[in-house]
Amino acid sequence: MEQPERDDQQAPALPRRWLVIAAYTFGVTMLGTTLPTPLYAIYQREWGFSGLVSTVVFATYAVGVIAALVLLGRSSDTAGRRPLLAVGLGFSAASALCFLLADSLPLLFAGRLLSGLSAGVFTGTATTAVVELAGRVPRARAALVATAVNMLGLGAGPLLAGALAEWAPAPLRTPYLVHLALLVPAAVGLTRMPETVRDTGPLRVRPLRPTVPEAVRAAFWPAALSGFAGFATLGLFTAVEPRFLSEVLGVTDHLAAGAVVFGVFAASTLAQVLTTRAAPARALPLACAALVLGMLLVVLALRSSSAPLLIAGSLVTGAGQGTALRAGIGALTRLSPPGRGGEVTSTLFVVLYVAISLPVVGVGLLAASIGIVDAALVFALAVAVLAVVATLLLWRRPVTA
């Protein structure tokens, strides 16, 4: 969704608490989308399904995200931010209930689908709401707050679930009860939150047609390829990393699994903050190099059964993903024709959420036949090829945003 232009000198002096409430709502909703990550190993052990099924359950999330982006990506501009955020909260609560009550695979699939729908609604709407409710806080700083809340919320989910699975009773129930409890203050705050869209109408489905105007195609493809590689690595860590720890490194601690994933998202957030002013033409090649190096470290970690190398690889990969995302979106928003930035950004996110799902299913298929280490090697090579192609495109036609 395109963020509306705002003159920071003329922004209304809204109380800072609304920014805090919007950020909290955003964070706890995104937290719920990654909550199951360290729990998949428990589901597999107790329910007896394969690692491939686990990755397919994970990938169902992306189906929900893409559906919400395409069908509801423009709706908050006419219906208002609050109704869309309420819909997203509803999807998030329904997802937690599915996981809480799950005793079979269909409820896991339903929970992941609903989780994806909540993330798809919040990705654009909550980001815009945070910026609009920031009052006189500069737009760039408010956007960074929204980015940090999004990514750290995603990282906090595995950390929280891993800690509860390790130390609390009922590891497949307690995390979702805690998440439902965290959603209650968000729902209460949402009922009081001011609406930032002046002329609102009924909530309608307004499908977005993914499109790339000719003016931004030169910038879009390097951004899409590097972003695809970066989001594919996010999918790898959030879907398969617990298997790396348990099957290859012999680490069965659920908190450790959650902490590694948190490190990926924390590194991504830090990289986005540090590269705010970096030119896309310089940042994107650096991002691609970091993704290649991160995957190399992961492969070496699995070959040598080294936990420190796996942690290093996760941090470098997260930094590469965050840099690629920040530079790609920055270039596209600056180069997009007036009034079409939302279409271009939504098209990019459709590509990115395909990346977070399909490759990890491929890893699951390969792991079933050639083993998890060799499957990770194939994945790393694919990421490297995408990163190199993106870099070559940039050298051939630099992004001058």
N, C-alpha and C positions, 0 to 999 in steps of 0.2 A: 504494500500500500504506500502511496506517495504521501510524504509528510508535508503538510501545508506550510507555505512560507509564513514567517512571522517576523515582524520588526521587534527586536528585543527591547528597543527603547519605548515602544508603545504597548508592550504586553501587559495584560491586566495584573494587578498586584494580588494574585491569589495567595491564600495562606499556604505556607510550605507543607503543611500536613497532607494536602491533597496529592502532592508529588510523592510523599512517603507512602501514602495508602496505595496509589497507583503502582508504585514500584514493588511494594509488598505483594499486591495481587498478582502482578506479572511474575514475580519470582516464585511464589508458592505453586502457581499453575505449571510453570515450566519444570519445577522440581518433581512434580508428579509424573511427568512424561518419561523421566529416566529412572524412576524409583525401582522398577523391576530388574535393572541391570545386574546387580550382584546376586539376585534371587533365582536367576535362570538355572544355575547349577543345582539348587535345591529342588526346583520343579522337575528337572531331569532325573535326579536321583530318586525322588519320591514317586513320580508319576511314570517313569520308565520310558520317556520318549528320547529321540536321538538329538544330537547337536544340530543337525540340519533342521529339524522341526523347530528347535529353539530359535534359530536365525530367521525362519519364516515367520514365527510369532513376532519377533522383533520388527521385521520388515513391514508387517501389516500397519504399523504406526505411520509409515510414510504415505500409505494409501489415504489415510485419514487427513494428513497434513495437506496433501495435494488437492484432495477434494474440497477442503475448507478454503484453501487459497483461491481455487478457481471459482467456486460457487459463492463464497461470501467475502472475497477479498475487497470488493468495492462497497459493500453494504453499509459499513459504518459511516461513510461520507454522507449518506442520506438518512439513515435510521438513527444515527448517533452512536457515540462510543459506548455509552453505558449498556444499551440493549445487547450489543455484540459481545461486550465483556461478560454480561450475565449469561449469554449462551455458552461462551467458552468455559465459564465456571461450572455451568451445568454439565457440560461434557466431561470436565475434569472430575467432578464428584461422581458421575455415573461410571467413569472408568475405575475410580477407586473402589466403588461398590462391586463392580464385576470381579476385580482381583480379590477383594475381601471374601466374596462368596464362592470363588472359583473352586470347583472340584473336578473339572475336566477341561480339555483343550478349547472347546468352543467359547467358554467364558474368558479364557486368556486372549483369544483372538478378538473377542468383542471389546475387552478392556483396552487392548492396544489400539484398536480402530478408534474408539472414543477418545483415547489419549491423543492420538494424532489429530483428530478434529479439534480438540481444545487447543493444541499447539498451533494449528493452522489459523484459527481465529485470532489467537493472541499475538502471533508473530507480527502482524501489521497493526492491528487495532491498538494493542497495549503500548507498542512503541510510540505510535502517534499520540495516544492519550498522555503518556508520560511527558512528552515534549510540550504538549499543549497545556498541561497542568503545572508546568515548571514556573509559570509567572514570569518574573524578570530574570530568572536564571538564563544565561545565554543559550541559544539554540544548540550550538555544538556541544556544550557541556551537558545539556539535558539529554541529547542523543547518546552521549557516552554513558550516562547513567542508565538509560534504557538498554544499551548493549551489554553493560556489565551485569545488570540484573538478570537479563535473559541468559547469558552464558554461565554465570555463577549459579543461577537457579538450576540449570541443566546439570551442572557439576555437583551441586549439593544433593541431588536426588540419590545417586549411587552411594555417596558418603553416608547419608542418613540411613538408608536401607541397610548398608553393610554393617553399620554400628548396631542397629537394632537386631539384625539377623544374628550377629555374633553374641550380643549380651542380653537381649530381651527375650521373653517367652514368645512362642507362636510366631516364628520368623516370617511365615507366609501370610500373616494376618496383621501383626502389630504395625508394620510400616504404613499400611493403608489406613488403619485407624488414626494414626498420627497425622497422615496427610489430610484426611477428612476434618480433623480438628483444626489444622492450619488453615483450611479453606473457610472456616466459619468467620473469623475476623475479616477476611477478604470480602465475603458476601455482605457482612454488616457495613463495612466501609463503602462498598459499591452502592448501597442504597442511599447514601448521603453524598456521594461524590457529585460535583457539579458537571453538567453536560457541556461539552465544549463545541458541539455543532449547533449553530444557531437555529436553522430551519430544518427540523427533523420530520420525517414521515414514517409510514409503516415499514416494518422490516421486510424487505424483499430480497429474493435471490437475484443477484445481478452478475451473471457469469463473466469472468475475465477470459478473453481470448489471448493466449500467449502470443506475443508478437515482438519482433525486433526491428525497429525502424532502421532504414539504411544508414542513417547518420551515426548510429552507435554500433554497427556490426563489427567494425574493426576492433573496438574495445570489448564487445560482448564475448567474442569467442575465446580470447585469452582469459578473460574473467571467468567464463563458464568452465573452461577446461581445468584451470587451476582450482577453482571452487569445487568442481566435481571431484578432483583428486583429494582436496582437503576434507570434504564432507564424507567421502568414502572411507577415509581413515577414521573419522569420528564414528561412523557406523561400525568399523572393525573393532574399535576399543569398547564401544558401548554394548556390542552384541557378542563378541567373541573373546574379549580380553580375559574374562574369568576362566575360560577354558585354557588359555595360555598359562595362566598362573597355576591352575590345578593339575592339568595333564602334562605340562612340560616342565614347570618349575617346582611342582610339588607343594605349592602354597595354597592352602584351603581356607585361609582366613577370609571371611566375607568383608570385613572392614578393609583389609588390604586391597581387595578387588575394587571396592568403592573408592578408595583413596587414589588409586592409579587413574581411574576415570576422572575423578575430580581434578587431578593434576593436569589432564589434557585440557579441560575447559578453563581452568585457571590460567594456564599458559596462553590459551587463545585470547582470553579477555585482556591479559597484560599486553600481549602483542598488539591488539587493536588499539589500546590506549597509547602505546608508545609510538605507533606508526600513523597517528592521526594526521600529522602534517607531511608525511612522506609522499612524494609524487608516485602515482601508480606505475609509471614507467620504470621506476627504481624498485618499488616495493614488491611488485608481482614476481620478477625474477628471483628476488631474495626469498620470497615465499615458496616458490617452486624448489629452490635449492634446499630449503629447510625440510620440505616434505620428503624429498629424496633421501636426505641425510637421516631423517627420523625413521623412515622405513628401513634403511640399511641397519640402523642401530637395533630395531625390533628384530630383524632377521638374525643378526649376530647374537642377540639375547636368547632367541629360541634355539639357535644352533649350539650355544655354549651353556645353556641353562643358567643365564645370569639375570637375576632380578634387577641389579643396579643398571645394567644396560637397557632393560625393558623400561625402567622408569625414565632414564635419559631419553630413550626413543619417544616415549609418550609426550614428554615436555617439548622436545624439539618439533615433533609433529603438530602438537597443539599450537605452538607459536607460528608454524608455517600456515596452518589452516586459518588462524585469526588474521594474519597479515594478508593472506589472499582474499579473505572475505571483505576486510576493511577497504583494501585497495580496489577490488573489483566493484563494490557498490559505490565507492567514492567516484570512480571514473564514470560509471554509468549514470549516476544522478546528475553529474555535471554536464555530460554530453547529450543526455536525452532531450528531445524537442519539448517545448513548453506543454504541460498538460499530459505528457505521456510517460513521465518518470515512474508512475505506479505500475503501468503495464510492463515496462522493461524490468523493473525490480521483481515483480511477481513472476515473470517468465524465468528470470534467473533462479528464483527460489524453487520453482518447479523442477528445474534441472538439478539443483542441489539436493532436493529431497528424494529424487530418483537415485542420486548417488549414494545417499545414506542407507538405501535399502537393497537394491539389486546386487551390488558387489558383495555384500556380506552373505547373501544367499548363495552366490557363486563360491565363496570361500567355504560355506557349509557343505556344498556338493563336492568340492574338491577334497575337503578334509575327510569325507567318508570313503574316498577311494585311494588317496595318496598320503593322507596324514595331515595333521594340523600344521606342522612346521613347513612342509613343502607347499601346502596351500597358501600359507602366509608369504612364502617366497614368490609364488606366482602373483599374488596380490601386490606385493611390493614392486615387482617389475612393472605391473600395469600402471601403478601410481607414478612410477618414475617416467614411463613413456608419456603419460598425459602431461606431466610437469615439463618434460623436455619439449614436447610439441607446443605447449603454451609459451614457453620461453622463446622458441624459434619464431613463433608468430609475433611476439613482442619485438624481437630484434628486426624482423622484416618490416613491421609497421608499428612503431612505438605509439603507445597511448599518450596523447598530449592533453590530458584534462587538467 
